[in-house]
């Protein structure tokens, strides 16, 4: 029977700790902004004409690949002309 009283006391202490942490987070502003996250996906992250770093890297790698392909084609054409 004494175990039940110990468990009830322990559970009340844990509940009070969670209540204190919840009140602390509310006062600290953890839950202030509840509108913006719901509509954030509706806003366009990229402005027209402005490219982010990933798009720039992709374009640079595409340009490098095209330049390498053109160089290979020119080399093969020159070999054929030499023969």
N, C-alpha and C positions, 0 to 999 in steps of 0.2 A: 504494500500500500504506500509506503514511503517513496518508492521509485516513481510513482505517478506524480507526487508532489514535486519531486526533483525535476522530472521531465517537463511539467507545466511551468515551473519557474525558469528553467533553461529556455524553453520556447518563448516565454514572455521577454526574456532578456534579448534573444535573437530578434524578435519582432520589434522591440524598441530600437535596436541598432539599425535595422532596415528603415524604420520610420525616420530616425535621425538622419540617415544618409539621403533619404528621399527629400526631406525638407531642406537639407543643405544644398542638394543639387538644384532644387527649384529656386532657392534664393540666389544661387550662383549664376542663374540664367541658362541652365542647361536646356530648358524646354520653352524658351521665349519664342523662337521662330517656328511656327507650325504651318505657315502658308507657303513660303518659298520652296521647300523641298517638294511639295506636291505639284508645283508648276514649273520646276526647273527644267524638266525634260521638254517643255514646250518652247523654251528659248533656244535660239541658234547660238552655239558656242563660237563659231567662226564667222567673222564679218566677211562680206563679199570682197574679194580682192586681196585679203590677208591670208597668208598660208601659214599653217603651223609647222613646227620642225619636222614632223613625220612626213608631211607632204613634200617639203623641200628635199628631204633625204631621198624619198622615192624618185623624185624628178631627177636628182643628181645621179642616182644609180642608173636610171633609165638612159640618161644622156651618156653616161660612161659606157654602158652596154652598147648603145648605138654607135658610139665612136669606135669601140673595139671591133664591132661587126664591119663598119666601113673600112677600117684599116685592114682587116683580114680580106675583105673583098678586093681592095686595091692591090694587095700583095698577090693574091691569086691571079688577078687580071694581068699584073706585070709579069708573072711567071709564064702565063699563057702567051703573052706577047713576045717574050724572050725565046720561046720554043719555035 
